[in-house]
Every structure is written in structure tokens, then in C-alpha cells.
Amino acid sequence: MSESTKHRNAAAAHPVTAAVIVLLLTATIFFTIWIPLYAVETPKIGSWPFFYFYLLAYMPVVAIVLWITMLLQRRLAGREADQ
């Protein structure tokens, strides 16, 4: 086996997993930055505007997505160590 094929990049070797990681990270950043999505006062829950409710619901979702991303990256790193 030549030196170049022996040390392939894990992302290049598994493009679907790498694409899923990029998609998950891009989605979390996009839905945080796209302010018109949540910069509204209605609907309200009690006296809380939608902005606060959205962020309170969104932060655990982001934590779960980042956890999944970390697991996928570890999986890629493990595959790279095996090769």
C-alpha cells in the first residue's frame, strides 16, 4: 500500500458521515442566526414572548445535535485509527 492511500483523511473516506456532520452544524448555526424566524412577540405563553420560548426550547435541541456531531466525529476518528 502506498503512503498516500495508507493515510487517507477520514472525512474523504466516509463522505456521507462528513456531510451529515456539516449539515447538522450548518442547521444549528442557520436557525440561530436567522432572526426573523423567532423575533416576534406573538404567540405568548403567559407574559413570555415567543423569542424566549423559542430559545429555551432550542438550546436543548442544539445540545443534542452537537452531541450527535461529536459522536459522529469520534466514529470517524476511530475508523481512521483502525486503518
FIMINU-447325 format. One record per atom (N, C-alpha, C): atom name; x negated, y, z; residue in one letter; residue number from 1. Coordinates in steps of 0.05 Angstrom, whole numbers, plus 5000, padded with zeros to 4 digits. Atoms other than C-alpha are relative to their C-alpha. Layout:
BEGIN
<node a="CA" xx="X" yy="Y" zz="Z" r="a" k="NUM"/>
...
//
This chain:
BEGIN
<node a="N" xx="4983" yy="4977" zz="5000" r="m" k="1"/>
<node a="CA" xx="5000" yy="5000" zz="5000" r="m" k="1"/>
<node a="C" xx="4982" yy="5025" zz="5000" r="m" k="1"/>
<node a="N" xx="5016" yy="4976" zz="5002" r="s" k="2"/>
<node a="CA" xx="4972" yy="5068" zz="4982" r="s" k="2"/>
<node a="C" xx="5006" yy="5018" zz="5024" r="s" k="2"/>
<node a="N" xx="4997" yy="4982" zz="4977" r="e" k="3"/>
<node a="CA" xx="4963" yy="5123" zz="5034" r="e" k="3"/>
<node a="C" xx="5024" yy="5017" zz="4998" r="e" k="3"/>
<node a="N" xx="4977" yy="4982" zz="5004" r="s" k="4"/>
<node a="CA" xx="5018" yy="5167" zz="5004" r="s" k="4"/>
<node a="C" xx="5026" yy="4986" zz="5006" r="s" k="4"/>
<node a="N" xx="4975" yy="5015" zz="4994" r="t" k="5"/>
<node a="CA" xx="5072" yy="5113" zz="5008" r="t" k="5"/>
<node a="C" xx="5001" yy="4990" zz="5028" r="t" k="5"/>
<node a="N" xx="5001" yy="5010" zz="4973" r="k" k="6"/>
<node a="CA" xx="5049" yy="5089" zz="5075" r="k" k="6"/>
<node a="C" xx="5011" yy="5021" zz="5021" r="k" k="6"/>
<node a="N" xx="4992" yy="4978" zz="4982" r="h" k="7"/>
<node a="CA" xx="5063" yy="5157" zz="5109" r="h" k="7"/>
<node a="C" xx="5022" yy="5017" zz="4988" r="h" k="7"/>
<node a="N" xx="4978" yy="4985" zz="5012" r="r" k="8"/>
<node a="CA" xx="5128" yy="5177" zz="5077" r="r" k="8"/>
<node a="C" xx="5015" yy="5015" zz="5023" r="r" k="8"/>
<node a="N" xx="4984" yy="4985" zz="4981" r="n" k="9"/>
<node a="CA" xx="5169" yy="5230" zz="5111" r="n" k="9"/>
<node a="C" xx="5026" yy="4986" zz="5005" r="n" k="9"/>
<node a="N" xx="4975" yy="5015" zz="4993" r="a" k="10"/>
<node a="CA" xx="5228" yy="5200" zz="5149" r="a" k="10"/>
<node a="C" xx="5024" yy="5013" zz="4987" r="a" k="10"/>
<node a="N" xx="4977" yy="4987" zz="5013" r="a" k="11"/>
<node a="CA" xx="5276" yy="5252" zz="5120" r="a" k="11"/>
<node a="C" xx="5001" yy="4993" zz="4971" r="a" k="11"/>
<node a="N" xx="5000" yy="5008" zz="5028" r="a" k="12"/>
<node a="CA" xx="5254" yy="5235" zz="5050" r="a" k="12"/>
<node a="C" xx="5007" yy="4971" zz="4996" r="a" k="12"/>
<node a="N" xx="4994" yy="5029" zz="5002" r="a" k="13"/>
<node a="CA" xx="5260" yy="5161" zz="5064" r="a" k="13"/>
<node a="C" xx="5030" yy="4994" zz="5005" r="a" k="13"/>
<node a="N" xx="4972" yy="5004" zz="4994" r="h" k="14"/>
<node a="CA" xx="5331" yy="5169" zz="5091" r="h" k="14"/>
<node a="C" xx="5015" yy="5026" zz="4996" r="h" k="14"/>
<node a="N" xx="4989" yy="4973" zz="5006" r="p" k="15"/>
<node a="CA" xx="5363" yy="5228" zz="5055" r="p" k="15"/>
<node a="C" xx="5029" yy="5003" zz="5010" r="p" k="15"/>
<node a="N" xx="4972" yy="4997" zz="4991" r="v" k="16"/>
<node a="CA" xx="5435" yy="5213" zz="5077" r="v" k="16"/>
<node a="C" xx="5000" yy="5008" zz="5030" r="v" k="16"/>
<node a="N" xx="5001" yy="4992" zz="4972" r="t" k="17"/>
<node a="CA" xx="5417" yy="5217" zz="5151" r="t" k="17"/>
<node a="C" xx="4990" yy="5028" zz="5003" r="t" k="17"/>
<node a="N" xx="5010" yy="4973" zz="4999" r="a" k="18"/>
<node a="CA" xx="5377" yy="5280" zz="5139" r="a" k="18"/>
<node a="C" xx="5021" yy="5020" zz="4991" r="a" k="18"/>
<node a="N" xx="4978" yy="4983" zz="5009" r="a" k="19"/>
<node a="CA" xx="5436" yy="5310" zz="5101" r="a" k="19"/>
<node a="C" xx="5021" yy="5004" zz="5021" r="a" k="19"/>
<node a="N" xx="4980" yy="4998" zz="4978" r="v" k="20"/>
<node a="CA" xx="5483" yy="5294" zz="5158" r="v" k="20"/>
<node a="C" xx="4990" yy="5019" zz="5022" r="v" k="20"/>
<node a="N" xx="5012" yy="4982" zz="4980" r="i" k="21"/>
<node a="CA" xx="5436" yy="5329" zz="5207" r="i" k="21"/>
<node a="C" xx="5002" yy="5029" zz="4991" r="i" k="21"/>
<node a="N" xx="4999" yy="4972" zz="5011" r="v" k="22"/>
<node a="CA" xx="5432" yy="5391" zz="5162" r="v" k="22"/>
<node a="C" xx="5029" yy="5009" zz="5000" r="v" k="22"/>
<node a="N" xx="4972" yy="4993" zz="5001" r="l" k="23"/>
<node a="CA" xx="5508" yy="5391" zz="5153" r="l" k="23"/>
<node a="C" xx="5011" yy="5007" zz="5028" r="l" k="23"/>
<node a="N" xx="4990" yy="4995" zz="4973" r="l" k="24"/>
<node a="CA" xx="5522" yy="5386" zz="5228" r="l" k="24"/>
<node a="C" xx="4989" yy="5026" zz="5011" r="l" k="24"/>
<node a="N" xx="5012" yy="4975" zz="4990" r="l" k="25"/>
<node a="CA" xx="5473" yy="5442" zz="5245" r="l" k="25"/>
<node a="C" xx="5011" yy="5024" zz="4986" r="l" k="25"/>
<node a="N" xx="4989" yy="4978" zz="5015" r="t" k="26"/>
<node a="CA" xx="5498" yy="5486" zz="5189" r="t" k="26"/>
<node a="C" xx="5028" yy="5007" zz="5008" r="t" k="26"/>
<node a="N" xx="4973" yy="4995" zz="4992" r="a" k="27"/>
<node a="CA" xx="5570" yy="5477" zz="5210" r="a" k="27"/>
<node a="C" xx="5002" yy="5014" zz="5027" r="a" k="27"/>
<node a="N" xx="4999" yy="4987" zz="4974" r="t" k="28"/>
<node a="CA" xx="5556" yy="5495" zz="5283" r="t" k="28"/>
<node a="C" xx="4992" yy="5030" zz="4998" r="t" k="28"/>
<node a="N" xx="5009" yy="4972" zz="5003" r="i" k="29"/>
<node a="CA" xx="5519" yy="5558" zz="5262" r="i" k="29"/>
<node a="C" xx="5021" yy="5016" zz="4985" r="i" k="29"/>
<node a="N" xx="4980" yy="4986" zz="5016" r="f" k="30"/>
<node a="CA" xx="5572" yy="5577" zz="5210" r="f" k="30"/>
<node a="C" xx="5024" yy="5007" zz="5017" r="f" k="30"/>
<node a="N" xx="4976" yy="4994" zz="4985" r="f" k="31"/>
<node a="CA" xx="5631" yy="5571" zz="5257" r="f" k="31"/>
<node a="C" xx="4995" yy="5018" zz="5024" r="f" k="31"/>
<node a="N" xx="5007" yy="4981" zz="4980" r="t" k="32"/>
<node a="CA" xx="5594" yy="5612" zz="5309" r="t" k="32"/>
<node a="C" xx="4997" yy="5028" zz="4988" r="t" k="32"/>
<node a="N" xx="5005" yy="4974" zz="5013" r="i" k="33"/>
<node a="CA" xx="5574" yy="5668" zz="5261" r="i" k="33"/>
<node a="C" xx="5024" yy="5011" zz="4986" r="i" k="33"/>
<node a="N" xx="4977" yy="4990" zz="5015" r="w" k="34"/>
<node a="CA" xx="5639" yy="5672" zz="5222" r="w" k="34"/>
<node a="C" xx="5021" yy="5012" zz="5019" r="w" k="34"/>
<node a="N" xx="4985" yy="4986" zz="4980" r="i" k="35"/>
<node a="CA" xx="5671" yy="5723" zz="5268" r="i" k="35"/>
<node a="C" xx="5030" yy="5003" zz="4993" r="i" k="35"/>
<node a="N" xx="4971" yy="4997" zz="5005" r="p" k="36"/>
<node a="CA" xx="5738" yy="5734" zz="5231" r="p" k="36"/>
<node a="C" xx="5016" yy="4975" zz="5008" r="p" k="36"/>
<node a="N" xx="4986" yy="5024" zz="4992" r="l" k="37"/>
<node a="CA" xx="5756" yy="5662" zz="5250" r="l" k="37"/>
<node a="C" xx="5012" yy="5003" zz="5028" r="l" k="37"/>
<node a="N" xx="4991" yy="4999" zz="4972" r="y" k="38"/>
<node a="CA" xx="5762" yy="5678" zz="5324" r="y" k="38"/>
<node a="C" xx="5002" yy="5028" zz="5012" r="y" k="38"/>
<node a="N" xx="4999" yy="4973" zz="4989" r="a" k="39"/>
<node a="CA" xx="5761" yy="5754" zz="5331" r="a" k="39"/>
<node a="C" xx="5029" yy="5011" zz="4998" r="a" k="39"/>
<node a="N" xx="4972" yy="4992" zz="4999" r="v" k="40"/>
<node a="CA" xx="5836" yy="5760" zz="5342" r="v" k="40"/>
<node a="C" xx="5010" yy="5000" zz="5029" r="v" k="40"/>
<node a="N" xx="4989" yy="4999" zz="4973" r="e" k="41"/>
<node a="CA" xx="5876" yy="5777" zz="5404" r="e" k="41"/>
<node a="C" xx="5023" yy="4980" zz="5004" r="e" k="41"/>
<node a="N" xx="4978" yy="5019" zz="4998" r="t" k="42"/>
<node a="CA" xx="5934" yy="5731" zz="5389" r="t" k="42"/>
<node a="C" xx="4993" yy="4974" zz="4987" r="t" k="42"/>
<node a="N" xx="4982" yy="5005" zz="4978" r="p" k="43"/>
<node a="CA" xx="5953" yy="5678" zz="5406" r="p" k="43"/>
<node a="C" xx="4985" yy="5003" zz="5027" r="p" k="43"/>
<node a="N" xx="5012" yy="4997" zz="4973" r="k" k="44"/>
<node a="CA" xx="5942" yy="5689" zz="5480" r="k" k="44"/>
<node a="C" xx="5009" yy="4977" zz="5017" r="k" k="44"/>
<node a="N" xx="4993" yy="5020" zz="4979" r="i" k="45"/>
<node a="CA" xx="5941" yy="5639" zz="5536" r="i" k="45"/>
<node a="C" xx="4999" yy="5015" zz="5026" r="i" k="45"/>
<node a="N" xx="4999" yy="4982" zz="4977" r="g" k="46"/>
<node a="CA" xx="5964" yy="5679" zz="5595" r="g" k="46"/>
<node a="C" xx="4991" yy="5027" zz="4992" r="g" k="46"/>
<node a="N" xx="5011" yy="4974" zz="5008" r="s" k="47"/>
<node a="CA" xx="5924" yy="5742" zz="5592" r="s" k="47"/>
<node a="C" xx="4973" yy="4997" zz="4985" r="s" k="47"/>
<node a="N" xx="5024" yy="5005" zz="5014" r="w" k="48"/>
<node a="CA" xx="5866" yy="5709" zz="5556" r="w" k="48"/>
<node a="C" xx="5004" yy="5002" zz="4970" r="w" k="48"/>
<node a="N" xx="4998" yy="5000" zz="5030" r="p" k="49"/>
<node a="CA" xx="5858" yy="5728" zz="5482" r="p" k="49"/>
<node a="C" xx="4987" yy="4975" zz="4988" r="p" k="49"/>
<node a="N" xx="5009" yy="5024" zz="5014" r="f" k="50"/>
<node a="CA" xx="5843" yy="5675" zz="5431" r="f" k="50"/>
<node a="C" xx="4969" yy="4998" zz="4999" r="f" k="50"/>
<node a="N" xx="5029" yy="5000" zz="5001" r="f" k="51"/>
<node a="CA" xx="5769" yy="5696" zz="5428" r="f" k="51"/>
<node a="C" xx="4988" yy="4984" zz="5023" r="f" k="51"/>
<node a="N" xx="5011" yy="5014" zz="4977" r="y" k="52"/>
<node a="CA" xx="5755" yy="5670" zz="5498" r="y" k="52"/>
<node a="C" xx="5008" yy="4970" zz="5000" r="y" k="52"/>
<node a="N" xx="4991" yy="5028" zz="5002" r="f" k="53"/>
<node a="CA" xx="5797" yy="5607" zz="5489" r="f" k="53"/>
<node a="C" xx="4983" yy="4985" zz="4979" r="f" k="53"/>
<node a="N" xx="5016" yy="5012" zz="5021" r="y" k="54"/>
<node a="CA" xx="5760" yy="5592" zz="5424" r="y" k="54"/>
<node a="C" xx="4972" yy="4993" zz="5009" r="y" k="54"/>
<node a="N" xx="5028" yy="5005" zz="4991" r="l" k="55"/>
<node a="CA" xx="5691" yy="5599" zz="5455" r="l" k="55"/>
<node a="C" xx="4999" yy="4979" zz="5022" r="l" k="55"/>
<node a="N" xx="4999" yy="5020" zz="4979" r="l" k="56"/>
<node a="CA" xx="5710" yy="5558" zz="5516" r="l" k="56"/>
<node a="C" xx="5004" yy="4972" zz="4988" r="l" k="56"/>
<node a="N" xx="4995" yy="5026" zz="5013" r="a" k="57"/>
<node a="CA" xx="5735" yy="5502" zz="5471" r="a" k="57"/>
<node a="C" xx="4977" yy="4993" zz="4981" r="a" k="57"/>
<node a="N" xx="5021" yy="5005" zz="5020" r="y" k="58"/>
<node a="CA" xx="5678" yy="5510" zz="5420" r="y" k="58"/>
<node a="C" xx="4974" yy="4991" zz="5012" r="y" k="58"/>
<node a="N" xx="5026" yy="5006" zz="4988" r="m" k="59"/>
<node a="CA" xx="5618" yy="5506" zz="5467" r="m" k="59"/>
<node a="C" xx="4997" yy="4970" zz="5006" r="m" k="59"/>
<node a="N" xx="5004" yy="5029" zz="4996" r="p" k="60"/>
<node a="CA" xx="5630" yy="5433" zz="5488" r="p" k="60"/>
<node a="C" xx="4998" yy="4985" zz="4973" r="p" k="60"/>
<node a="N" xx="5002" yy="5012" zz="5027" r="v" k="61"/>
<node a="CA" xx="5640" yy="5415" zz="5414" r="v" k="61"/>
<node a="C" xx="4972" yy="5004" zz="4989" r="v" k="61"/>
<node a="N" xx="5028" yy="4995" zz="5009" r="v" k="62"/>
<node a="CA" xx="5573" yy="5447" zz="5398" r="v" k="62"/>
<node a="C" xx="4981" yy="4982" zz="5015" r="v" k="62"/>
<node a="N" xx="5018" yy="5017" zz="4984" r="a" k="63"/>
<node a="CA" xx="5540" yy="5409" zz="5455" r="a" k="63"/>
<node a="C" xx="5001" yy="4971" zz="4989" r="a" k="63"/>
<node a="N" xx="4997" yy="5027" zz="5010" r="i" k="64"/>
<node a="CA" xx="5568" yy="5343" zz="5428" r="i" k="64"/>
<node a="C" xx="4987" yy="4997" zz="4972" r="i" k="64"/>
<node a="N" xx="5012" yy="5001" zz="5027" r="v" k="65"/>
<node a="CA" xx="5546" yy="5359" zz="5356" r="v" k="65"/>
<node a="C" xx="4970" yy="5001" zz="5002" r="v" k="65"/>
<node a="N" xx="5029" yy="4999" zz="4997" r="l" k="66"/>
<node a="CA" xx="5476" yy="5377" zz="5379" r="l" k="66"/>
<node a="C" xx="4989" yy="4974" zz="5012" r="l" k="66"/>
<node a="N" xx="5007" yy="5025" zz="4989" r="w" k="67"/>
<node a="CA" xx="5473" yy="5313" zz="5420" r="w" k="67"/>
<node a="C" xx="4998" yy="4978" zz="4977" r="w" k="67"/>
<node a="N" xx="5000" yy="5018" zz="5023" r="i" k="68"/>
<node a="CA" xx="5492" yy="5273" zz="5357" r="i" k="68"/>
<node a="C" xx="4976" yy="5005" zz="4982" r="i" k="68"/>
<node a="N" xx="5023" yy="4992" zz="5017" r="t" k="69"/>
<node a="CA" xx="5440" yy="5311" zz="5317" r="t" k="69"/>
<node a="C" xx="4974" yy="4990" zz="5013" r="t" k="69"/>
<node a="N" xx="5024" yy="5010" zz="4987" r="m" k="70"/>
<node a="CA" xx="5387" yy="5294" zz="5369" r="m" k="70"/>
<node a="C" xx="4997" yy="4970" zz="4998" r="m" k="70"/>
<node a="N" xx="5001" yy="5029" zz="5004" r="l" k="71"/>
<node a="CA" xx="5406" yy="5220" zz="5366" r="l" k="71"/>
<node a="C" xx="4991" yy="4992" zz="4972" r="l" k="71"/>
<node a="N" xx="5008" yy="5006" zz="5027" r="l" k="72"/>
<node a="CA" xx="5400" yy="5220" zz="5291" r="l" k="72"/>
<node a="C" xx="4971" yy="5006" zz="4995" r="l" k="72"/>
<node a="N" xx="5029" yy="4993" zz="5003" r="q" k="73"/>
<node a="CA" xx="5332" yy="5255" zz="5294" r="q" k="73"/>
<node a="C" xx="4983" yy="4979" zz="5013" r="q" k="73"/>
<node a="N" xx="5016" yy="5021" zz="4986" r="r" k="74"/>
<node a="CA" xx="5307" yy="5203" zz="5344" r="r" k="74"/>
<node a="C" xx="5001" yy="4975" zz="4983" r="r" k="74"/>
<node a="N" xx="4998" yy="5024" zz="5017" r="r" k="75"/>
<node a="CA" xx="5333" yy="5148" zz="5298" r="r" k="75"/>
<node a="C" xx="4981" yy="5002" zz="4976" r="r" k="75"/>
<node a="N" xx="5019" yy="4996" zz="5021" r="l" k="76"/>
<node a="CA" xx="5293" yy="5178" zz="5241" r="l" k="76"/>
<node a="C" xx="4972" yy="4998" zz="5009" r="l" k="76"/>
<node a="N" xx="5027" yy="5001" zz="4989" r="a" k="77"/>
<node a="CA" xx="5231" yy="5185" zz="5284" r="a" k="77"/>
<node a="C" xx="4993" yy="4971" zz="5006" r="a" k="77"/>
<node a="N" xx="5005" yy="5028" zz="4994" r="g" k="78"/>
<node a="CA" xx="5239" yy="5113" zz="5306" r="g" k="78"/>
<node a="C" xx="4994" yy="4984" zz="4975" r="g" k="78"/>
<node a="N" xx="5005" yy="5013" zz="5026" r="r" k="79"/>
<node a="CA" xx="5243" yy="5089" zz="5234" r="r" k="79"/>
<node a="C" xx="4973" yy="5007" zz="4989" r="r" k="79"/>
<node a="N" xx="5026" yy="4992" zz="5010" r="e" k="80"/>
<node a="CA" xx="5182" yy="5129" zz="5217" r="e" k="80"/>
<node a="C" xx="4977" yy="4986" zz="5015" r="e" k="80"/>
<node a="N" xx="5021" yy="5014" zz="4984" r="a" k="81"/>
<node a="CA" xx="5142" yy="5097" zz="5274" r="a" k="81"/>
<node a="C" xx="4998" yy="4971" zz="4993" r="a" k="81"/>
<node a="N" xx="5000" yy="5028" zz="5007" r="d" k="82"/>
<node a="CA" xx="5163" yy="5028" zz="5251" r="d" k="82"/>
<node a="C" xx="4985" yy="4994" zz="4974" r="d" k="82"/>
<node a="N" xx="5013" yy="5005" zz="5026" r="q" k="83"/>
<node a="CA" xx="5135" yy="5038" zz="5181" r="q" k="83"/>
<node a="C" xx="4971" yy="5003" zz="5000" r="q" k="83"/>
//
